[in-house]
């Protein structure tokens, strides 16, 4: 039963099912006290969605709560246990090394949501880390989560960023901060791996049953193979959505794959500028394992690791279990292609299906790659070309347009067979092809201003622009301009830990 707790005007309704039902899957833990918590950013919209009193929270008391200095009544701070394959290598124990799950609330839509502090200090899983976070990476997670949310992509979101009044040392001293993250849950493939490597089949069964009840209730009582198929389908759609907007996660380890189907952990992530499937921005991905074009294959690899954890639950006969898992995993490529095809055809303005549509999509991608075209604006300005004005589309090709010139007449002929006015087609295309994304150089400028100069105006302006990514308007033109070669050359993102 949910109970309302009130603390000096701040009200939560905690119902902590993970802590209640999965004893042994976590360690109770308290945040480390910080000297001078103060507000940096608060997500009013999300607070209202969670059923929280935003005005009561955006106070000093709220800053104390979201820094970890005060534990609100009803919260049960825990550090969750999980393992994970990191760049292909299994780490049998990772866990929340700098995060605490405060508890769960039921939002206004009846959905259960985790409220987690990130950067709140050491836990039993911290290993050699300090458990803290710098303000730049926490603001990045806030910004990226909101950008993805408004792009229509399932994602964790940030409720708050609170400065701690202390410095953390990374390569240099940086102002510290705590981020409050909201997620459908923090159950990961790595959570299952934690118990699989310990041959703890009973815990795997409890975890699977809990995850099904929380995220796939339609499968309660069904064979576990259906759970594996459902997780695979949800991941396939998520990755297809990433690919449609040029998002590169950067660190697709199994501990960063949420079973809910949300995007989680915005560390060395970035958005692709000119189209190149080999694009990598992460400083720790020196072999390109998580390059843009490899994300579907890596998602399938991660799901194979999940399937391995599920084998004892699939069938008592180990050979039969492997056969079932293998057959289920084979469907991932089909599921991804189905999701990608449906989404990208809408981006091209197509509703009807024709046999050559897949080739038409691939040929446009080939033209973009040959011409070093800006991925976001090439898709966006196709709408202009649909209305017989290809000038802006051509303007975002930095070099060879030969392949584009060959492709355009074929695409226009295909659009004509839609039997729909060009103006309507163009309007539909603009609804699915964003005008603005978090341009990497603008993100870095905003984070640098906040970190070094304590100037949050660029961050707030960029955040406001990204809250409406599909509407083209003069006020945001400067945020839509493609980056120059000088701005993109050598660009790297960092993990933030």
C-alpha positions, 0 to 999 in steps of 0.5 A, a space after each residue: 500500500 502506498 503511504 504519503 510521507 510529508 517532511 516540512 512541506 515536501 511530500 513523497 509517496 514511496 512504494 519500494 517494491 525492489 527493496 521489499 521483494 528482492 532482498 539480497 539484490 542490493 546493499 542498504 546504504 546512505 549518501 555521504 553528506 555534502 557541505 553546501 547543497 544548492 540548486 542548479 537545475 530542477 525539472 518542474 514538468 517531470 516533478 508534476 508527472 511524478 505527482 510531486 509538489 514542485 514548488 515545495 521541492 525547489 527549496 533549500 530543503 529540496 536541495 538537501 534531499 536531492 544532495 543526499 543530506 536528508 533522507 525523506 521519510 519512506 525512502 529506503 536508500 540502496 545500492 543495487 548489485 549487478 555485473 556486466 560485460 564492459 567492452 566484451 569482458 565480463 566484470 562479475 561485480 560492478 553495482 552502484 558505485 556512486 548511486 543510490 536508489 532512494 525508492 519508487 513512486 507511482 506517477 500520475 499515469 500509474 507507472 512505477 518510477 525509480 528515483 535515484 541519486 547519482 554522485 552521492 558518494 561511496 557504496 560497497 560497490 565503489 571499488 577504488 572510486 570516490 562515488 562522486 560526480 562533477 557538475 559537467 557530466 551531470 548536466 550532460 545527462 540532464 540535457 541528453 535525457 531531455 533531448 531524447 525525451 522530446 525526440 520521442 525516444 524512451 529514456 531515463 530523465 533527470 529530475 534535479 541537479 544539485 551542486 554539492 559545494 565541494 570539489 571532485 578531482 578528475 584530471 583537475 579539480 571540478 565542482 561537484 554535483 548530484 543528479 537525481 535520475 528517474 527511470 522505469 527501473 534500473 534493472 539491467 542485463 548486468 543485474 541478471 549476469 550478477 546472479 548467473 555468474 554465481 549459478 544462483 538460479 533461484 535468484 534469477 527466477 525471482 528477478 525474472 518474475 519481478 521484471 516481468 511483473 513490473 515491465 511485461 505484465 502481459 507475460 505473467 505466467 507465460 514461458 520465460 522464452 516469451 520474456 526473452 523475445 519481448 526484451 529483444 523486440 523492445 531493444 530492437 525498436 529502441 536501437 532503431 530510434 537511436 539510428 533514426 536521429 544519429 544518436 551514438 550511445 558510446 558505451 553499450 556495455 551490458 550494465 548499460 542495457 535497461 530491461 525496461 527498454 529505456 536509454 540509460 547512462 549518458 556518459 560518452 554519448 553524442 549525436 553524429 554530424 556528417 553521416 558515416 557509419 564508423 563514427 565514434 566519439 567516445 575516448 574509451 572506444 578506441 577500437 570502434 566497438 560501439 560505432 554508430 553503425 555497429 549499434 544493432 549488432 552490439 545490441 544483439 550481442 548484449 541480448 545473447 549475454 542476457 539469453 545466457 543468463 536465462 538458460 536455466 529458466 528456459 528448459 531443464 534440458 540444457 540443449 533444448 534451452 540453448 536451441 530456444 534461446 538461439 531461435 529467439 535471438 535470431 528474430 532480433 535482426 528481423 525485429 530491428 529491420 522491421 522497426 528501422 524500415 517503418 521509421 525510416 520510410 516515414 522519414 522519406 515521406 513514404 506510407 505505402 510499401 514497395 519492393 524497392 524501398 529498402 534500396 531507396 533508403 540505402 542509396 540515400 545513406 550512400 549519397 550522404 556518406 559520399 557527400 559528407 552530408 549532415 545527417 540531421 539536416 539532410 533528412 530534414 531538408 528532404 521535405 523541402 525537396 519534396 516541395 520541389 526546392 532541393 537547394 537547402 538539401 544540397 547545401 548540407 552536402 560538403 562534397 560530391 553530390 553525384 549520388 544525390 543527383 542520381 537518387 533524387 529523381 528516383 525518390 521523387 518518382 516514388 513520392 508521386 506514387 503516394 498519390 498525396 499532395 506534396 505539401 502534406 507529404 512534406 508536413 508529415 516528414 517534418 514531424 519525424 525529422 528533427 530540425 535541432 539536435 544537441 549539436 556536440 560543440 554547443 553541448 560542450 560550450 554550455 557545459 564549459 560555461 557552467 563548469 568554469 564560469 558558473 554561467 548556466 545561461 547557455 545550458 538553459 537556452 540549449 535545453 529550451 531549444 531542445 524541448 521542441 526539436 521538430 519545429 523550425 523557427 527563426 529563434 533557433 536557427 543558430 542551434 540548427 546549423 551544422 558544425 564546421 569541420 574544425 568543430 567536429 575534427 578530433 571531437 571526443 566525449 568522456 565517461 564522466 566517472 
